[in-house]
Amino acid sequence: MIAVEFAKQIRRVRTWVVAAICVIIPFLIGLGFELGGNKNGGGGDGLNFVTHQSGIVIGVLALSFSSVLLIPIVFAIFTGEPIASEARWGSLRYLLIRPVARPKVLASKLSVSVVLAVAAAVLIPITGTIVGIGFFGLHPIHTFGISSGSPILTLSVGGSLARLLLATAYTLFSMLSVVGVATLVGVATENALAAMASGIGLYIVSAILDALPGLSRIHPLLPVHYLEAWTHLFVPGGSLEGMGRGAISAAIWGVVPLVLAFRLFQRKDVLC
């Protein structure tokens, strides 16, 4: 069933359009820094580079710029659409009359959607790094904190790539909240647009609330609050405590809606 679902989704135009966007955006980021001549600057929460003369920096910046909106959109598109669209087309009803357990049907569609979303999102730091190497070469990177007199952190090529890999893995795991909410809304409403919008809206609303100082008490409860905690991997003396809390937050925001989605799908009448 997974092989059939994968073949179905990989042939869809939207899969290749999303993949193309995930390649074009980091390319444009690298091109912008090359043409702009700005070799100094930063990206993300407290992430500042001494120089952009290393291809790895472009990969890090591509991940930072994309994690706020592009990557959530990618996951919302892939995970919010399968069940809702098939219910709308009427093919889901015929699929469910086969001797296959409903949880297995949902699990197969969800697993394929997550794999494709991860594959598309991973193209962002990979393309950014490759483009950056083409423009700036492959060298160690140097970062410093935002506080006055902060020391400079020098990372070797291997160390930089390892931290970029960990940062990418953390960012993708943080998208579990989008997966859970988009899947639940897709099962509940059978409306693909509403499912995708719910996943994207979750991050937009959370980002707005997280930016309001008066709501500081609820900030740790928001799925975006620890989204850029991975930037501490590139900051001198940065703590990984935020990444730990972010992983717990993402797990809660993801697992609870997914459990509800499976329970609802098990009992739901599919009439289309």
C-alpha positions in Angstrom: 0.0 0.0 0.0 2.9 2.4 0.8 4.5 1.7 -2.5 1.3 2.4 -4.4 0.7 5.6 -2.4 4.3 6.8 -3.0 4.0 6.1 -6.8 0.7 8.1 -6.8 2.1 11.1 -5.0 5.4 11.2 -6.7 3.7 11.6 -10.1 1.7 14.6 -9.0 2.6 18.0 -10.3 2.4 19.6 -6.9 5.2 17.3 -5.7 7.6 18.6 -8.3 6.5 22.2 -8.0 7.2 22.2 -4.3 10.6 20.5 -4.8 11.5 23.1 -7.4 10.6 25.9 -5.0 12.8 24.4 -2.3 15.7 24.5 -4.8 15.1 27.9 -6.3 14.7 29.8 -2.9 18.2 28.8 -1.5 19.7 29.5 -4.9 18.3 33.0 -4.9 19.6 33.5 -1.3 23.1 32.6 -2.3 22.9 34.6 -5.5 21.6 37.6 -3.5 24.6 37.5 -1.2 27.0 37.1 -4.1 25.6 40.0 -6.1 24.9 42.2 -3.2 28.5 42.1 -2.0 27.5 41.9 1.6 29.9 39.6 3.2 28.9 40.3 6.8 25.6 39.9 8.6 23.4 37.4 10.2 20.2 35.4 10.2 18.0 33.9 12.8 17.8 34.6 16.5 21.2 35.9 17.6 23.0 34.2 14.7 25.7 36.5 13.3 28.6 35.5 10.9 31.9 37.2 10.8 32.0 36.5 7.0 29.9 34.8 4.4 33.0 33.5 2.6 32.0 29.9 3.2 29.4 27.9 1.3 28.2 26.4 4.6 27.0 29.8 5.7 24.6 30.0 2.8 23.2 26.6 3.8 22.7 27.8 7.4 21.0 31.0 6.3 18.8 29.2 3.8 17.5 27.0 6.6 17.0 30.0 8.9 15.1 32.1 6.4 12.9 29.1 5.3 12.1 27.6 8.7 9.7 30.4 9.6 7.3 30.0 6.7 8.5 28.0 3.6 9.1 24.7 5.4 5.8 24.8 7.4 4.0 25.4 4.0 5.8 22.4 2.5 4.6 20.2 5.4 1.1 21.6 5.4 0.7 21.0 1.6 1.9 17.4 1.8 0.2 16.2 5.0 -3.0 18.2 4.8 -4.1 17.1 1.4 -4.1 13.3 0.8 -7.1 12.2 2.9 -9.2 15.3 2.2 -8.6 15.3 -1.5 -9.4 11.6 -1.9 -12.5 12.0 0.1 -13.5 14.9 -2.2 -12.7 12.9 -5.4 -14.7 9.9 -4.1 -11.8 7.4 -4.3 -11.4 7.2 -0.5 -14.7 5.5 -0.1 -13.8 2.7 -2.5 -10.4 2.3 -0.8 -12.0 1.8 2.6 -14.3 -0.9 1.4 -11.3 -3.1 0.8 -10.2 -5.5 3.6 -7.7 -3.1 4.9 -7.8 -1.6 8.4 -8.5 2.1 8.4 -5.5 3.0 10.6 -3.3 1.3 8.1 -4.8 3.4 5.3 -4.2 6.6 7.2 -0.7 5.6 8.3 0.4 4.7 4.8 -0.8 8.0 3.4 0.6 10.0 6.3 4.0 8.2 6.2 4.4 8.8 2.4 3.4 12.5 2.8 5.9 13.0 5.6 8.7 11.4 3.7 8.0 13.6 0.6 7.8 16.7 2.8 11.1 15.9 4.5 12.7 15.2 1.2 11.6 18.5 -0.2 12.6 20.5 2.9 16.0 18.9 3.0 16.7 20.3 -0.4 16.8 23.8 1.1 20.0 23.5 3.2 21.5 21.1 0.7 21.0 23.4 -2.2 22.0 26.4 -0.1 25.3 24.7 0.8 26.0 23.6 -2.7 25.3 27.0 -4.2 27.3 28.7 -1.4 30.3 26.4 -2.1 30.1 27.4 -5.8 30.1 31.1 -4.9 32.3 31.2 -1.8 34.2 27.9 -1.5 34.3 25.4 1.3 35.9 26.9 4.4 35.5 27.0 8.2 32.9 29.4 9.5 33.2 32.0 12.2 30.3 33.3 14.3 29.8 35.6 17.3 27.0 36.3 19.7 24.9 39.4 19.8 26.2 40.6 23.2 29.0 43.2 23.4 32.4 41.7 23.5 31.2 38.2 22.6 34.0 35.8 21.6 34.2 34.5 18.0 33.4 30.8 17.5 35.3 29.1 14.8 33.9 25.8 13.4 35.8 23.5 11.1 34.2 22.3 7.9 33.3 19.0 9.4 32.0 20.6 12.6 29.9 23.1 10.6 28.3 20.5 8.4 27.5 18.3 11.5 25.8 21.2 13.2 23.9 22.1 10.1 22.7 18.5 9.9 21.6 18.6 13.5 19.9 22.0 13.0 18.0 20.6 9.9 16.9 17.5 11.8 15.6 19.7 14.7 13.7 22.0 12.3 12.1 19.1 10.5 11.1 17.5 13.8 9.6 20.8 14.8 7.2 20.5 11.9 5.5 17.6 13.7 3.0 20.2 15.0 2.1 21.1 11.4 1.7 17.5 10.5 -0.6 16.8 13.4 -2.9 19.8 13.0 -3.1 19.6 9.1 -3.8 15.8 9.3 -6.5 16.3 11.9 -8.3 19.1 10.0 -8.0 17.1 6.8 -9.7 14.1 8.3 -12.3 16.1 10.1 -13.4 18.4 7.3 -12.4 16.5 4.1 -11.4 19.9 2.8 -7.8 20.0 1.5 -7.6 23.8 1.4 -8.8 24.1 5.0 -6.3 21.4 6.1 -3.4 23.1 4.5 -4.4 26.5 5.7 -4.7 25.2 9.3 -1.1 24.0 9.3 0.2 27.3 7.9 -2.2 29.3 10.1 -0.9 27.6 13.2 2.6 29.0 12.6 1.4 32.4 11.5 -0.8 32.9 14.5 1.8 31.4 16.9 4.4 33.8 15.5 2.2 36.8 16.0 1.4 35.8 19.6 5.1 35.0 20.3 6.0 38.5 19.2 3.6 40.2 21.8 5.5 40.9 25.1 2.3 41.0 27.0 1.7 37.3 26.3 5.1 36.2 27.5 3.5 33.7 29.9 2.1 31.6 27.1 5.1 31.9 24.8 6.7 28.6 25.9 3.4 26.9 24.9 3.5 28.1 21.3 4.9 25.8 18.6 7.1 28.5 17.1 8.7 29.7 20.4 11.6 27.4 20.2 11.7 27.1 16.4 15.1 28.9 16.1 16.6 27.4 19.1 19.0 25.5 16.8 20.8 28.8 16.1 22.5 28.3 19.5 24.6 25.6 17.8 26.4 28.4 16.0 26.7 30.8 18.9 29.7 30.9 21.3 28.6 29.2 24.6 25.1 28.5 23.1 22.9 26.2 25.2 20.9 23.3 23.8 18.3 23.6 26.5 16.0 25.4 24.1 16.2 22.6 21.5 15.2 20.1 24.2 12.2 22.1 25.1 11.3 22.7 21.5 11.4 18.9 20.8 9.0 18.3 23.7 6.7 21.1 22.5 6.7 19.7 18.9 6.0 16.2 20.1 3.0 17.3 22.2 1.6 19.5 19.4 2.1 16.7 16.9 1.2 13.5 18.8 -2.1 14.8 20.3 -3.7 15.9 17.0 -2.5 12.7 15.3 -4.0 10.5 18.0 -7.3 12.4 17.5 -7.1 12.1 13.7 -6.6 8.3 13.9 -9.5 7.9 16.3 -11.8 10.1 14.1 -10.8 8.4 10.9 -11.5 5.0 12.5 -15.1 6.0 13.2 -15.8 8.5 10.5 -18.5 7.9 7.8 -17.0 8.6 4.3 -20.0 9.4 2.1 -18.3 10.8 -1.0 
